[in-house]
């Protein structure tokens, strides 16, 4: 067998093997949950209730509902792809300090939450918590907030509802585009079961959209967030660019908090 042909067969075999591995293990690459025992006791320096919501397909979803006196509204928060509520509960506390109640859920297989994971399940579970929120708050007092992976979920949810505002921290144009950039030599569009096309969802969003993204983000490149911003046809949009900010440290920057305080000021609704 000629060396060139043998080399081609080897390369093709490697690509096929990598494709099989990507298809089979993609959930382990995308989702990085940590587990909690069902009797785990959360402790935070704030008032909160722990809640569970059951889905029609048998999943049980855990969430934390932080509350304050005379809240300005509710922030429905969708977190990133790693950790569990023992971590994310701490991360959302500054929003409580700014006068908002906060509802943050754990996705299936994160923390105490159970159930079979899928892209559609993520969207359906988000809607379940939005419906729960509307039972306690007027819809125009609900702000949907997504971070990293949660930005795609928040975008899809907002496309189906009418909250006061959508805030996206380190968002991506689509998850499939990010995956294709990571694996440019594989047919990602055919292999990926989690596409999460945020840019498509945002075309159906009518409320104000605010984006926060750092220029040194090495997980979701700033270019992806800027491309998402540019794709939004809704004129009520704004992007806060954080120079030198990376994927996990935007809260270290004054420009981030100045923007957050401005966007959470009830006077900024219009």
C-alpha positions, 0 to 999 in steps of 0.5 A, spaced: 500 500 500 502 506 498 505 510 504 500 516 502 494 512 501 496 508 508 497 515 511 490 517 509 487 511 512 490 513 518 488 520 519 480 518 517 480 512 522 483 517 527 477 522 525 472 517 525 474 515 532 474 522 535 467 523 532 465 517 536 468 520 542 465 527 541 458 524 540 458 519 546 462 524 551 459 530 549 455 531 555 461 530 560 465 536 555 459 541 556 456 539 563 461 539 569 456 538 575 458 537 582 453 533 586 450 534 593 447 529 598 439 530 598 440 532 606 445 537 604 444 543 608 445 550 605 448 556 609 448 563 606 448 570 609 441 572 607 434 570 607 432 564 603 427 558 602 430 551 598 424 549 594 423 543 589 419 543 583 417 536 579 417 535 572 412 531 568 417 526 566 419 525 573 425 529 574 426 533 581 429 540 580 432 544 586 432 551 587 434 557 592 429 563 592 433 568 596 428 574 598 429 581 601 424 586 604 420 590 599 424 587 593 425 591 587 423 585 583 425 578 582 432 576 578 431 569 575 438 566 574 441 561 570 448 559 572 454 556 568 456 549 566 460 547 573 458 547 580 452 547 584 447 551 588 452 551 594 457 555 589 452 559 585 448 561 591 454 565 594 455 568 587 448 571 586 448 574 593 450 581 591 444 581 587 440 581 593 444 586 596 442 590 590 435 590 593 432 584 588 429 577 590 433 572 586 431 565 584 436 560 582 435 553 580 440 547 579 440 543 572 438 536 572 444 532 575 447 538 578 447 538 586 440 535 588 437 535 582 435 529 578 432 527 571 435 525 564 438 531 561 437 534 554 437 540 550 429 540 550 429 538 558 433 545 559 428 549 556 422 546 559 425 546 566 427 553 565 419 555 563 417 551 569 421 556 574 418 562 570 411 559 571 413 558 578 416 566 578 409 569 575 405 566 581 409 570 586 411 576 581 408 580 576 411 579 569 414 586 568 418 585 575 422 579 573 429 580 570 432 574 566 439 573 567 444 568 564 451 566 565 455 562 560 451 556 559 445 559 562 445 565 557 442 560 551 437 557 556 435 564 558 435 567 551 430 561 549 426 562 555 425 570 554 423 568 547 417 565 549 415 570 555 415 577 556 420 579 562 422 586 564 429 585 561 434 580 559 441 580 562 447 576 559 453 575 562 459 572 557 454 569 552 455 565 546 452 566 539 451 558 539 454 552 542 455 549 536 459 554 533 463 554 540 464 547 539 466 547 532 471 552 533 474 547 539 474 541 534 475 545 527 476 538 524 470 534 526 463 535 523 460 538 529 454 540 526 452 533 525 455 530 532 452 535 537 446 534 540 446 540 544 446 546 539 443 552 543 442 557 538 442 563 542 442 568 536 436 565 533 432 565 540 434 573 540 430 574 534 424 573 538 426 577 544 422 584 545 424 586 551 431 590 553 437 586 552 444 587 556 450 583 554 456 583 559 463 580 556 470 581 557 475 582 552 480 576 555 475 571 555 478 564 553 472 560 554 467 564 550 471 569 546 469 576 546 468 575 538 462 570 540 458 575 544 459 581 540 457 577 534 451 575 538 450 582 540 450 584 532 445 579 530 440 582 535 434 586 531 431 589 537 433 596 537 433 596 545 440 593 546 446 594 549 453 591 550 458 592 556 465 591 554 470 589 560 477 590 558 481 585 560 475 581 563 476 574 562 470 568 563 470 568 571 472 575 573 467 580 571 465 581 578 472 584 579 471 590 575 468 596 576 465 597 569 461 591 570 458 593 577 457 600 574 453 597 569 449 592 573 447 597 578 444 601 572 441 596 569 437 594 575 435 601 577 428 601 576 428 607 572 432 604 567 426 599 565 424 604 559 
